[in-house]
Amino acid sequence: MSTPYAKLPAWADYGLIPVINLAVAFVVAGFVVLLVGENPFRAAVVLVEGAFGRGQGIAFTLFYATTFIFSGLSVAVAAHCGLFNIGGEGQGYIAGLGIGIICLAFDSVLPWWLTFPLAIVAAAAMGALWALIPAYLQAKRGSHIVITTIMFNFIAASVMVYALVGFLKPAISMAPQTRTFLDGAQLPKLNWVIELFGAKIRSAPFNISFLLALAMAFLVWVLIWRTRLGYEMRTYGHSSKAARYAGISETRIIIIAMMISGALAGMMALNPTMGDQHNVALEFVSGAGFVGIAVALMGRLHPVGIVLAAILFGMLYQGGAELAFEMPAISRDMIVIIQGLVILFAGALEHMFRPYVQALFASLSPKSVGIEAIKGKGA
């Protein structure tokens, strides 16, 4: 007779299993490092020190994590409704255009603390509207959300090129990017927070949008687990038939969930445009929309887990850059392989070790022990 599986406690489901998957991913990555003739233990030390060993590294790690928090939350909101929004990249692109228009229009007349709220609204609105079209096609025409959102990523990239080359870049410039934003559209840095603990930071783009990302994580938690709308989204994601039987409008819930998801994806454009490069240029999203899928899966679609997973991927980005510099045999392509292994074990193979952990908990549960005792007395 097969061993019964036990329902895992929350700490094991949301903590132990992701840690096991992450540990296995780094063990496999260690063998990859060995193949190129480097010491995997030294590589691990350089990776961690590059991300957290100095104030400069911490600031860059949190800068990268800010964007990943937004993109991870975007994927999570849609996933709770049973939708796979793979279009965060395109939604971020289109939102960047909205941010650029706001900043170019008001950076000379408004201070940053007035421009920033306008940019937030523009980013959320543009991202939500770009997600609305695939949502409508899914709800009304049955077009698969994955296919349409992938297609819209390419359309968004083309729209970005047209807008930058056509009317957003300065007439005297050949580079496909807007002019540099003035002080009224540049976000203040948060490096001083890290420096309070004695760390020294020369220059890092860690900015106030990190606080916005944390606020959005809290609001997503409230939405999903403390509101009627969130309950309807989770119900539809668990069983669309049960949701329809309960009177939940399929069209309404799909469109609302995707627009919220698109708004969150759009807000990730605030960090690189207003917080770092202070313009809108091609490829400013830099794959963050796709990284958000791994962040959401590794964080188990929970805002707290997403924040922690985003910091982990921020560590891989920043520590990986340091690793490629300190150990030239480990190229940037090798760092991508390590990131891919984390995605593989934390996402695609997330359930690989779950049956073994469940079986272990079943064997240790009091109920299982009691059954064995009864069997012993019967014998």
BALOBA-1460 file (C-alpha; in Angstrom, 3 decimals):
// residues 379
<rec num="1" residu="m" x="0.000" y="0.000" z="0.000"/>
<rec num="2" residu="s" x="1.389" y="3.424" z="-0.898"/>
<rec num="3" residu="t" x="2.390" y="5.872" z="1.815"/>
<rec num="4" residu="p" x="-0.301" y="8.532" z="2.380"/>
<rec num="5" residu="y" x="0.677" y="12.124" z="1.760"/>
<rec num="6" residu="a" x="0.183" y="14.619" z="4.574"/>
<rec num="7" residu="k" x="-1.006" y="18.189" z="4.153"/>
<rec num="8" residu="l" x="2.047" y="20.291" z="4.799"/>
<rec num="9" residu="p" x="2.034" y="23.059" z="7.406"/>
<rec num="10" residu="a" x="2.380" y="26.566" z="6.007"/>
<rec num="11" residu="w" x="6.009" y="26.943" z="7.113"/>
<rec num="12" residu="a" x="6.965" y="23.809" z="5.161"/>
<rec num="13" residu="d" x="4.836" y="24.612" z="2.117"/>
<rec num="14" residu="y" x="6.011" y="28.215" z="1.776"/>
<rec num="15" residu="g" x="9.456" y="27.933" z="3.344"/>
<rec num="16" residu="l" x="10.973" y="24.443" z="3.446"/>
<rec num="17" residu="i" x="10.179" y="23.302" z="-0.096"/>
<rec num="18" residu="p" x="11.434" y="26.513" z="-1.801"/>
<rec num="19" residu="v" x="14.618" y="26.305" z="0.290"/>
<rec num="20" residu="i" x="15.150" y="22.673" z="-0.779"/>
<rec num="21" residu="n" x="14.604" y="23.567" z="-4.435"/>
<rec num="22" residu="l" x="16.977" y="26.516" z="-4.153"/>
<rec num="23" residu="a" x="19.650" y="24.412" z="-2.445"/>
<rec num="24" residu="v" x="19.479" y="21.768" z="-5.174"/>
<rec num="25" residu="a" x="19.699" y="24.470" z="-7.853"/>
<rec num="26" residu="f" x="22.887" y="25.867" z="-6.326"/>
<rec num="27" residu="v" x="24.382" y="22.375" z="-5.905"/>
<rec num="28" residu="v" x="23.834" y="21.692" z="-9.611"/>
<rec num="29" residu="a" x="25.212" y="25.168" z="-10.396"/>
<rec num="30" residu="g" x="28.277" y="24.235" z="-8.351"/>
<rec num="31" residu="f" x="28.939" y="21.302" z="-10.672"/>
<rec num="32" residu="v" x="28.642" y="23.663" z="-13.641"/>
<rec num="33" residu="v" x="31.266" y="25.924" z="-12.055"/>
<rec num="34" residu="l" x="33.505" y="22.879" z="-11.563"/>
<rec num="35" residu="l" x="33.253" y="22.082" z="-15.266"/>
<rec num="36" residu="v" x="34.950" y="25.395" z="-16.120"/>
<rec num="37" residu="g" x="37.726" y="24.717" z="-13.619"/>
<rec num="38" residu="e" x="36.736" y="27.093" z="-10.832"/>
<rec num="39" residu="n" x="36.117" y="26.495" z="-7.128"/>
<rec num="40" residu="p" x="32.347" y="26.502" z="-6.537"/>
<rec num="41" residu="f" x="32.747" y="27.430" z="-2.852"/>
<rec num="42" residu="r" x="34.839" y="30.475" z="-3.699"/>
<rec num="43" residu="a" x="32.323" y="31.369" z="-6.433"/>
<rec num="44" residu="a" x="29.499" y="31.204" z="-3.888"/>
<rec num="45" residu="v" x="31.417" y="33.472" z="-1.504"/>
<rec num="46" residu="v" x="32.117" y="36.019" z="-4.275"/>
<rec num="47" residu="l" x="28.464" y="35.908" z="-5.348"/>
<rec num="48" residu="v" x="27.123" y="36.597" z="-1.850"/>
<rec num="49" residu="e" x="29.778" y="39.187" z="-0.992"/>
<rec num="50" residu="g" x="29.183" y="40.971" z="-4.292"/>
<rec num="51" residu="a" x="25.498" y="41.307" z="-3.443"/>
<rec num="52" residu="f" x="25.565" y="41.871" z="0.325"/>
<rec num="53" residu="g" x="29.195" y="42.345" z="1.373"/>
<rec num="54" residu="r" x="29.306" y="46.107" z="0.810"/>
<rec num="55" residu="g" x="26.818" y="48.940" z="0.866"/>
<rec num="56" residu="q" x="27.244" y="49.449" z="-2.871"/>
<rec num="57" residu="g" x="26.284" y="45.840" z="-3.558"/>
<rec num="58" residu="i" x="23.273" y="45.953" z="-1.232"/>
<rec num="59" residu="a" x="21.976" y="49.091" z="-2.935"/>
<rec num="60" residu="f" x="22.247" y="47.553" z="-6.400"/>
<rec num="61" residu="t" x="20.669" y="44.304" z="-5.191"/>
<rec num="62" residu="l" x="17.650" y="46.176" z="-3.840"/>
<rec num="63" residu="f" x="17.485" y="48.278" z="-6.999"/>
<rec num="64" residu="y" x="17.148" y="45.149" z="-9.139"/>
<rec num="65" residu="a" x="14.745" y="43.604" z="-6.608"/>
<rec num="66" residu="t" x="12.422" y="46.619" z="-6.884"/>
<rec num="67" residu="t" x="11.647" y="45.909" z="-10.532"/>
<rec num="68" residu="f" x="11.265" y="42.183" z="-9.869"/>
<rec num="69" residu="i" x="8.773" y="42.816" z="-7.057"/>
<rec num="70" residu="f" x="6.472" y="44.672" z="-9.443"/>
<rec num="71" residu="s" x="6.760" y="42.047" z="-12.182"/>
<rec num="72" residu="g" x="6.347" y="39.172" z="-9.717"/>
<rec num="73" residu="l" x="3.212" y="40.711" z="-8.215"/>
<rec num="74" residu="s" x="1.841" y="41.187" z="-11.718"/>
<rec num="75" residu="v" x="2.216" y="37.489" z="-12.520"/>
<rec num="76" residu="a" x="0.833" y="36.470" z="-9.123"/>
<rec num="77" residu="v" x="-2.392" y="38.486" z="-9.377"/>
<rec num="78" residu="a" x="-3.209" y="36.950" z="-12.759"/>
<rec num="79" residu="a" x="-2.213" y="33.463" z="-11.577"/>
<rec num="80" residu="h" x="-4.596" y="33.608" z="-8.617"/>
<rec num="81" residu="c" x="-7.344" y="34.059" z="-11.223"/>
<rec num="82" residu="g" x="-6.086" y="31.088" z="-13.226"/>
<rec num="83" residu="l" x="-4.471" y="33.316" z="-15.879"/>
<rec num="84" residu="f" x="-0.844" y="33.225" z="-17.028"/>
<rec num="85" residu="n" x="0.127" y="36.795" z="-17.859"/>
<rec num="86" residu="i" x="3.342" y="36.431" z="-19.802"/>
<rec num="87" residu="g" x="3.003" y="39.928" z="-21.244"/>
<rec num="88" residu="g" x="4.595" y="41.908" z="-18.416"/>
<rec num="89" residu="e" x="7.469" y="42.857" z="-20.697"/>
<rec num="90" residu="g" x="5.181" y="44.566" z="-23.195"/>
<rec num="91" residu="q" x="3.014" y="46.141" z="-20.500"/>
<rec num="92" residu="g" x="6.148" y="47.628" z="-18.963"/>
<rec num="93" residu="y" x="7.250" y="48.982" z="-22.350"/>
<rec num="94" residu="i" x="3.958" y="50.738" z="-23.001"/>
<rec num="95" residu="a" x="3.908" y="52.086" z="-19.447"/>
<rec num="96" residu="g" x="7.373" y="53.508" z="-20.063"/>
<rec num="97" residu="l" x="5.967" y="55.588" z="-22.897"/>
<rec num="98" residu="g" x="3.299" y="56.986" z="-20.562"/>
<rec num="99" residu="i" x="5.946" y="57.779" z="-17.959"/>
<rec num="100" residu="g" x="8.100" y="59.465" z="-20.582"/>
<rec num="101" residu="i" x="5.282" y="61.709" z="-21.764"/>
<rec num="102" residu="i" x="4.464" y="62.780" z="-18.192"/>
<rec num="103" residu="c" x="8.089" y="63.424" z="-17.291"/>
<rec num="104" residu="l" x="8.878" y="65.348" z="-20.462"/>
<rec num="105" residu="a" x="5.802" y="67.492" z="-19.963"/>
<rec num="106" residu="f" x="6.160" y="68.318" z="-16.269"/>
<rec num="107" residu="d" x="9.816" y="67.855" z="-15.226"/>
<rec num="108" residu="s" x="10.526" y="71.550" z="-15.705"/>
<rec num="109" residu="v" x="7.442" y="72.888" z="-13.904"/>
<rec num="110" residu="l" x="6.732" y="70.420" z="-11.064"/>
<rec num="111" residu="p" x="8.874" y="68.976" z="-8.259"/>
<rec num="112" residu="w" x="9.506" y="65.238" z="-8.209"/>
<rec num="113" residu="w" x="6.952" y="64.615" z="-5.453"/>
<rec num="114" residu="l" x="4.194" y="65.894" z="-7.745"/>
<rec num="115" residu="t" x="5.547" y="64.350" z="-10.940"/>
<rec num="116" residu="f" x="5.936" y="60.941" z="-9.302"/>
<rec num="117" residu="p" x="2.213" y="60.407" z="-8.515"/>
<rec num="118" residu="l" x="1.305" y="61.474" z="-12.047"/>
<rec num="119" residu="a" x="3.851" y="59.018" z="-13.434"/>
<rec num="120" residu="i" x="2.469" y="56.239" z="-11.212"/>
<rec num="121" residu="v" x="-1.039" y="56.841" z="-12.553"/>
<rec num="122" residu="a" x="0.240" y="56.986" z="-16.135"/>
<rec num="123" residu="a" x="2.272" y="53.793" z="-15.746"/>
<rec num="124" residu="a" x="-0.594" y="51.874" z="-14.132"/>
<rec num="125" residu="a" x="-3.136" y="53.128" z="-16.667"/>
<rec num="126" residu="m" x="-1.001" y="52.346" z="-19.721"/>
<rec num="127" residu="g" x="-0.077" y="48.895" z="-18.413"/>
<rec num="128" residu="a" x="-3.705" y="48.119" z="-17.552"/>
<rec num="129" residu="l" x="-4.966" y="49.260" z="-20.956"/>
<rec num="130" residu="w" x="-2.332" y="47.171" z="-22.750"/>
<rec num="131" residu="a" x="-3.460" y="44.127" z="-20.734"/>
<rec num="132" residu="l" x="-7.129" y="44.898" z="-21.401"/>
<rec num="133" residu="i" x="-7.018" y="43.782" z="-25.037"/>
<rec num="134" residu="p" x="-5.724" y="40.229" z="-24.376"/>
<rec num="135" residu="a" x="-8.114" y="40.024" z="-21.420"/>
<rec num="136" residu="y" x="-11.077" y="40.938" z="-23.617"/>
<rec num="137" residu="l" x="-10.016" y="38.437" z="-26.277"/>
<rec num="138" residu="q" x="-9.745" y="35.713" z="-23.608"/>
<rec num="139" residu="a" x="-13.078" y="36.553" z="-21.990"/>
<rec num="140" residu="k" x="-15.132" y="37.158" z="-25.147"/>
<rec num="141" residu="r" x="-13.411" y="35.178" z="-27.899"/>
<rec num="142" residu="g" x="-11.651" y="32.400" z="-26.020"/>
<rec num="143" residu="s" x="-8.215" y="33.440" z="-27.312"/>
<rec num="144" residu="h" x="-5.580" y="31.934" z="-25.038"/>
<rec num="145" residu="i" x="-4.069" y="34.561" z="-22.766"/>
<rec num="146" residu="v" x="-0.534" y="33.179" z="-23.140"/>
<rec num="147" residu="i" x="-0.562" y="33.465" z="-26.934"/>
<rec num="148" residu="t" x="-2.051" y="36.956" z="-27.027"/>
<rec num="149" residu="t" x="0.201" y="38.398" z="-24.322"/>
<rec num="150" residu="i" x="3.310" y="37.023" z="-26.058"/>
<rec num="151" residu="m" x="2.167" y="38.613" z="-29.318"/>
<rec num="152" residu="f" x="1.546" y="41.907" z="-27.552"/>
<rec num="153" residu="n" x="5.115" y="41.897" z="-26.236"/>
<rec num="154" residu="f" x="6.371" y="42.128" z="-29.819"/>
<rec num="155" residu="i" x="3.769" y="44.725" z="-30.731"/>
<rec num="156" residu="a" x="4.795" y="46.822" z="-27.705"/>
<rec num="157" residu="a" x="8.453" y="46.654" z="-28.748"/>
<rec num="158" residu="s" x="7.536" y="47.923" z="-32.212"/>
<rec num="159" residu="v" x="5.385" y="50.704" z="-30.765"/>
<rec num="160" residu="m" x="8.309" y="51.694" z="-28.544"/>
<rec num="161" residu="v" x="10.660" y="51.981" z="-31.545"/>
<rec num="162" residu="y" x="8.111" y="54.004" z="-33.517"/>
<rec num="163" residu="a" x="7.410" y="56.406" z="-30.648"/>
<rec num="164" residu="l" x="11.047" y="56.987" z="-29.720"/>
<rec num="165" residu="v" x="12.279" y="57.435" z="-33.265"/>
<rec num="166" residu="g" x="9.181" y="59.265" z="-34.448"/>
<rec num="167" residu="f" x="8.481" y="61.957" z="-31.881"/>
<rec num="168" residu="l" x="9.987" y="61.387" z="-28.409"/>
<rec num="169" residu="k" x="13.726" y="61.636" z="-29.088"/>
<rec num="170" residu="p" x="15.321" y="65.061" z="-29.548"/>
<rec num="171" residu="a" x="15.584" y="66.164" z="-33.172"/>
<rec num="172" residu="i" x="19.362" y="66.553" z="-32.974"/>
<rec num="173" residu="s" x="19.941" y="63.121" z="-31.430"/>
<rec num="174" residu="m" x="20.557" y="59.856" z="-33.275"/>
<rec num="175" residu="a" x="20.066" y="57.664" z="-30.200"/>
<rec num="176" residu="p" x="16.555" y="56.153" z="-29.889"/>
<rec num="177" residu="q" x="15.836" y="57.611" z="-26.473"/>
<rec num="178" residu="t" x="14.222" y="60.666" z="-24.914"/>
<rec num="179" residu="r" x="16.207" y="63.571" z="-23.558"/>
<rec num="180" residu="t" x="17.418" y="63.299" z="-19.977"/>
<rec num="181" residu="f" x="14.711" y="64.144" z="-17.467"/>
<rec num="182" residu="l" x="15.231" y="67.269" z="-15.391"/>
<rec num="183" residu="d" x="15.318" y="67.207" z="-11.585"/>
<rec num="184" residu="g" x="11.533" y="67.385" z="-11.434"/>
<rec num="185" residu="a" x="11.310" y="63.830" z="-12.793"/>
<rec num="186" residu="q" x="14.268" y="62.229" z="-11.019"/>
<rec num="187" residu="l" x="13.429" y="60.094" z="-7.990"/>
<rec num="188" residu="p" x="15.439" y="60.641" z="-4.799"/>
<rec num="189" residu="k" x="17.828" y="57.908" z="-3.777"/>
<rec num="190" residu="l" x="17.472" y="55.730" z="-0.686"/>
<rec num="191" residu="n" x="21.198" y="55.058" z="-0.358"/>
<rec num="192" residu="w" x="21.240" y="57.086" z="2.861"/>
<rec num="193" residu="v" x="19.161" y="54.369" z="4.561"/>
<rec num="194" residu="i" x="21.932" y="51.817" z="3.993"/>
<rec num="195" residu="e" x="24.569" y="54.361" z="5.007"/>
<rec num="196" residu="l" x="22.839" y="54.722" z="8.401"/>
<rec num="197" residu="f" x="24.257" y="51.271" z="9.211"/>
<rec num="198" residu="g" x="27.808" y="52.384" z="8.503"/>
<rec num="199" residu="a" x="28.054" y="51.236" z="4.878"/>
<rec num="200" residu="k" x="29.651" y="53.434" z="2.239"/>
<rec num="201" residu="i" x="27.989" y="53.914" z="-1.165"/>
<rec num="202" residu="r" x="29.726" y="55.790" z="-3.961"/>
<rec num="203" residu="s" x="26.861" y="55.767" z="-6.424"/>
<rec num="204" residu="a" x="23.877" y="53.446" z="-6.775"/>
<rec num="205" residu="p" x="20.388" y="53.850" z="-8.299"/>
<rec num="206" residu="f" x="18.474" y="52.458" z="-5.287"/>
<rec num="207" residu="n" x="15.522" y="54.852" z="-5.081"/>
<rec num="208" residu="i" x="12.155" y="55.585" z="-3.531"/>
<rec num="209" residu="s" x="10.254" y="53.310" z="-5.920"/>
<rec num="210" residu="f" x="11.381" y="50.465" z="-3.636"/>
<rec num="211" residu="l" x="8.950" y="51.781" z="-1.026"/>
<rec num="212" residu="l" x="6.215" y="51.861" z="-3.655"/>
<rec num="213" residu="a" x="6.965" y="48.227" z="-4.488"/>
<rec num="214" residu="l" x="6.596" y="47.223" z="-0.824"/>
<rec num="215" residu="a" x="3.343" y="49.179" z="-0.597"/>
<rec num="216" residu="m" x="2.015" y="47.370" z="-3.684"/>
<rec num="217" residu="a" x="2.976" y="44.018" z="-2.131"/>
<rec num="218" residu="f" x="0.894" y="44.861" z="0.927"/>
<rec num="219" residu="l" x="-2.045" y="46.045" z="-1.185"/>
<rec num="220" residu="v" x="-1.929" y="42.856" z="-3.264"/>
<rec num="221" residu="w" x="-2.079" y="40.819" z="-0.053"/>
<rec num="222" residu="v" x="-5.113" y="42.829" z="1.051"/>
<rec num="223" residu="l" x="-6.723" y="42.427" z="-2.371"/>
<rec num="224" residu="i" x="-6.243" y="38.677" z="-2.687"/>
<rec num="225" residu="w" x="-6.971" y="37.570" z="0.865"/>
<rec num="226" residu="r" x="-9.067" y="40.322" z="2.443"/>
<rec num="227" residu="t" x="-11.528" y="41.491" z="-0.229"/>
<rec num="228" residu="r" x="-14.543" y="40.054" z="-1.984"/>
<rec num="229" residu="l" x="-12.911" y="40.666" z="-5.359"/>
<rec num="230" residu="g" x="-9.867" y="38.680" z="-4.290"/>
<rec num="231" residu="y" x="-12.084" y="35.830" z="-3.128"/>
<rec num="232" residu="e" x="-13.845" y="35.813" z="-6.494"/>
<rec num="233" residu="m" x="-10.490" y="35.780" z="-8.292"/>
<rec num="234" residu="r" x="-9.232" y="32.848" z="-6.239"/>
<rec num="235" residu="t" x="-12.512" y="31.004" z="-6.702"/>
<rec num="236" residu="y" x="-12.366" y="31.426" z="-10.473"/>
<rec num="237" residu="g" x="-8.719" y="30.396" z="-10.501"/>
<rec num="238" residu="h" x="-9.491" y="27.252" z="-8.526"/>
<rec num="239" residu="s" x="-12.573" y="26.243" z="-10.545"/>
<rec num="240" residu="s" x="-14.168" y="28.299" z="-13.287"/>
<rec num="241" residu="k" x="-17.250" y="26.047" z="-13.229"/>
<rec num="242" residu="a" x="-17.745" y="26.598" z="-9.500"/>
<rec num="243" residu="a" x="-17.301" y="30.350" z="-9.987"/>
<rec num="244" residu="r" x="-19.946" y="30.444" z="-12.722"/>
<rec num="245" residu="y" x="-22.289" y="28.361" z="-10.551"/>
<rec num="246" residu="a" x="-21.778" y="30.889" z="-7.730"/>
<rec num="247" residu="g" x="-22.806" y="33.743" z="-10.025"/>
<rec num="248" residu="i" x="-19.347" y="35.214" z="-10.639"/>
<rec num="249" residu="s" x="-19.145" y="36.918" z="-14.022"/>
<rec num="250" residu="e" x="-16.382" y="35.250" z="-16.004"/>
<rec num="251" residu="t" x="-15.876" y="38.234" z="-18.295"/>
<rec num="252" residu="r" x="-15.722" y="40.736" z="-15.436"/>
<rec num="253" residu="i" x="-13.284" y="38.775" z="-13.292"/>
<rec num="254" residu="i" x="-10.895" y="38.017" z="-16.178"/>
<rec num="255" residu="i" x="-10.787" y="41.633" z="-17.347"/>
<rec num="256" residu="i" x="-10.380" y="43.083" z="-13.834"/>
<rec num="257" residu="a" x="-7.647" y="40.608" z="-12.852"/>
<rec num="258" residu="m" x="-5.684" y="41.203" z="-16.048"/>
<rec num="259" residu="m" x="-5.973" y="44.976" z="-15.780"/>
<rec num="260" residu="i" x="-4.682" y="44.907" z="-12.198"/>
<rec num="261" residu="s" x="-1.889" y="42.611" z="-13.345"/>
<rec num="262" residu="g" x="-1.063" y="44.966" z="-16.222"/>
<rec num="263" residu="a" x="-1.060" y="47.986" z="-13.917"/>
<rec num="264" residu="l" x="1.489" y="46.309" z="-11.634"/>
<rec num="265" residu="a" x="3.620" y="45.339" z="-14.623"/>
<rec num="266" residu="g" x="3.450" y="48.919" z="-15.838"/>
<rec num="267" residu="m" x="4.714" y="50.280" z="-12.532"/>
<rec num="268" residu="m" x="7.961" y="48.349" z="-12.883"/>
<rec num="269" residu="a" x="8.937" y="50.903" z="-15.551"/>
<rec num="270" residu="l" x="9.178" y="53.623" z="-12.885"/>
<rec num="271" residu="n" x="12.344" y="52.188" z="-11.348"/>
<rec num="272" residu="p" x="14.659" y="52.187" z="-14.404"/>
<rec num="273" residu="t" x="13.261" y="55.296" z="-16.102"/>
<rec num="274" residu="m" x="12.822" y="57.771" z="-13.235"/>
<rec num="275" residu="g" x="15.134" y="56.138" z="-10.707"/>
<rec num="276" residu="d" x="18.185" y="55.207" z="-12.767"/>
<rec num="277" residu="q" x="18.740" y="56.268" z="-16.384"/>
<rec num="278" residu="h" x="16.386" y="59.294" z="-16.207"/>
<rec num="279" residu="n" x="15.090" y="58.788" z="-19.726"/>
<rec num="280" residu="v" x="13.115" y="56.277" z="-21.765"/>
<rec num="281" residu="a" x="15.264" y="54.179" z="-24.071"/>
<rec num="282" residu="l" x="14.987" y="50.940" z="-25.997"/>
<rec num="283" residu="e" x="15.284" y="47.736" z="-23.956"/>
<rec num="284" residu="f" x="14.923" y="49.538" z="-20.622"/>
<rec num="285" residu="v" x="12.807" y="46.653" z="-19.281"/>
<rec num="286" residu="s" x="15.733" y="44.252" z="-19.885"/>
<rec num="287" residu="g" x="13.790" y="41.016" z="-19.450"/>
<rec num="288" residu="a" x="12.364" y="41.913" z="-16.033"/>
<rec num="289" residu="g" x="8.881" y="40.892" z="-17.156"/>
<rec num="290" residu="f" x="10.032" y="37.322" z="-17.738"/>
<rec num="291" residu="v" x="12.070" y="37.199" z="-14.525"/>
<rec num="292" residu="g" x="8.838" y="38.107" z="-12.728"/>
<rec num="293" residu="i" x="7.402" y="34.722" z="-13.727"/>
<rec num="294" residu="a" x="10.178" y="32.921" z="-11.854"/>
<rec num="295" residu="v" x="9.898" y="35.328" z="-8.920"/>
<rec num="296" residu="a" x="6.157" y="34.694" z="-8.613"/>
<rec num="297" residu="l" x="6.539" y="30.917" z="-8.842"/>
<rec num="298" residu="m" x="9.370" y="30.804" z="-6.333"/>
<rec num="299" residu="g" x="7.443" y="33.098" z="-3.982"/>
<rec num="300" residu="r" x="4.454" y="30.715" z="-4.203"/>
<rec num="301" residu="l" x="2.284" y="33.611" z="-5.466"/>
<rec num="302" residu="h" x="2.356" y="35.225" z="-2.010"/>
<rec num="303" residu="p" x="3.524" y="38.851" z="-1.669"/>
<rec num="304" residu="v" x="5.968" y="38.068" z="1.146"/>
<rec num="305" residu="g" x="7.483" y="35.213" z="-0.830"/>
<rec num="306" residu="i" x="7.643" y="37.406" z="-3.932"/>
<rec num="307" residu="v" x="9.582" y="40.128" z="-2.083"/>
<rec num="308" residu="l" x="12.083" y="37.539" z="-0.803"/>
<rec num="309" residu="a" x="12.385" y="35.865" z="-4.215"/>
<rec num="310" residu="a" x="12.891" y="39.280" z="-5.854"/>
<rec num="311" residu="i" x="15.772" y="40.004" z="-3.466"/>
<rec num="312" residu="l" x="17.239" y="36.584" z="-4.335"/>
<rec num="313" residu="f" x="17.157" y="37.381" z="-8.055"/>
<rec num="314" residu="g" x="18.537" y="40.832" z="-7.310"/>
<rec num="315" residu="m" x="21.391" y="39.053" z="-5.567"/>
<rec num="316" residu="l" x="21.954" y="36.855" z="-8.627"/>
<rec num="317" residu="y" x="22.056" y="39.909" z="-10.913"/>
<rec num="318" residu="q" x="24.375" y="41.997" z="-8.747"/>
<rec num="319" residu="g" x="26.463" y="39.144" z="-7.344"/>
<rec num="320" residu="g" x="26.664" y="37.621" z="-10.813"/>
<rec num="321" residu="a" x="28.178" y="40.806" z="-12.219"/>
<rec num="322" residu="e" x="30.756" y="40.785" z="-9.429"/>
<rec num="323" residu="l" x="31.413" y="37.090" z="-10.000"/>
<rec num="324" residu="a" x="32.044" y="37.589" z="-13.718"/>
<rec num="325" residu="f" x="34.528" y="40.363" z="-12.860"/>
<rec num="326" residu="e" x="36.411" y="38.497" z="-10.114"/>
<rec num="327" residu="m" x="36.463" y="35.089" z="-11.852"/>
<rec num="328" residu="p" x="36.761" y="35.678" z="-15.618"/>
<rec num="329" residu="a" x="36.306" y="31.966" z="-16.392"/>
<rec num="330" residu="i" x="32.707" y="32.395" z="-15.207"/>
<rec num="331" residu="s" x="31.229" y="34.545" z="-17.947"/>
<rec num="332" residu="r" x="27.904" y="36.373" z="-17.970"/>
<rec num="333" residu="d" x="26.502" y="33.414" z="-19.889"/>
<rec num="334" residu="m" x="27.395" y="31.193" z="-16.942"/>
<rec num="335" residu="i" x="25.468" y="33.539" z="-14.647"/>
<rec num="336" residu="v" x="22.453" y="33.149" z="-16.917"/>
<rec num="337" residu="i" x="22.814" y="29.373" z="-16.580"/>
<rec num="338" residu="i" x="22.776" y="29.681" z="-12.785"/>
<rec num="339" residu="q" x="19.676" y="31.867" z="-12.970"/>
<rec num="340" residu="g" x="18.104" y="29.326" z="-15.295"/>
<rec num="341" residu="l" x="18.790" y="26.504" z="-12.832"/>
<rec num="342" residu="v" x="17.079" y="28.472" z="-10.074"/>
<rec num="343" residu="i" x="14.093" y="29.008" z="-12.364"/>
<rec num="344" residu="l" x="14.106" y="25.311" z="-13.342"/>
<rec num="345" residu="f" x="14.037" y="23.940" z="-9.805"/>
<rec num="346" residu="a" x="11.930" y="26.704" z="-8.260"/>
<rec num="347" residu="g" x="9.429" y="26.791" z="-11.106"/>
<rec num="348" residu="a" x="9.206" y="23.913" z="-13.550"/>
<rec num="349" residu="l" x="10.378" y="21.267" z="-11.048"/>
<rec num="350" residu="e" x="8.781" y="22.893" z="-7.995"/>
<rec num="351" residu="h" x="6.911" y="19.679" z="-7.108"/>
<rec num="352" residu="m" x="9.874" y="17.319" z="-7.527"/>
<rec num="353" residu="f" x="10.597" y="16.971" z="-3.810"/>
<rec num="354" residu="r" x="7.079" y="17.625" z="-2.514"/>
<rec num="355" residu="p" x="5.966" y="13.937" z="-2.430"/>
<rec num="356" residu="y" x="9.013" y="12.986" z="-0.346"/>
<rec num="357" residu="v" x="8.460" y="15.830" z="2.112"/>
<rec num="358" residu="q" x="4.762" y="14.970" z="2.347"/>
<rec num="359" residu="a" x="5.556" y="11.322" z="2.963"/>
<rec num="360" residu="l" x="8.013" y="12.321" z="5.693"/>
<rec num="361" residu="f" x="5.404" y="14.488" z="7.418"/>
<rec num="362" residu="a" x="2.851" y="11.681" z="7.094"/>
<rec num="363" residu="s" x="5.187" y="9.254" z="8.835"/>
<rec num="364" residu="l" x="5.849" y="11.753" z="11.639"/>
<rec num="365" residu="s" x="2.263" y="12.885" z="12.171"/>
<rec num="366" residu="p" x="0.542" y="11.835" z="15.461"/>
<rec num="367" residu="k" x="-2.344" y="10.294" z="13.505"/>
<rec num="368" residu="s" x="0.032" y="8.021" z="11.627"/>
<rec num="369" residu="v" x="1.779" y="7.010" z="14.860"/>
<rec num="370" residu="g" x="-1.590" y="6.193" z="16.465"/>
<rec num="371" residu="i" x="-2.586" y="3.970" z="13.552"/>
<rec num="372" residu="e" x="0.678" y="2.058" z="13.797"/>
<rec num="373" residu="a" x="0.139" y="1.579" z="17.553"/>
<rec num="374" residu="i" x="-3.348" y="0.157" z="16.954"/>
<rec num="375" residu="k" x="-1.978" y="-2.212" z="14.343"/>
<rec num="376" residu="g" x="0.683" y="-3.352" z="16.802"/>
<rec num="377" residu="k" x="-1.902" y="-4.141" z="19.489"/>
<rec num="378" residu="g" x="-4.017" y="-6.070" z="16.984"/>
<rec num="379" residu="a" x="-1.057" y="-8.216" z="16.072"/>
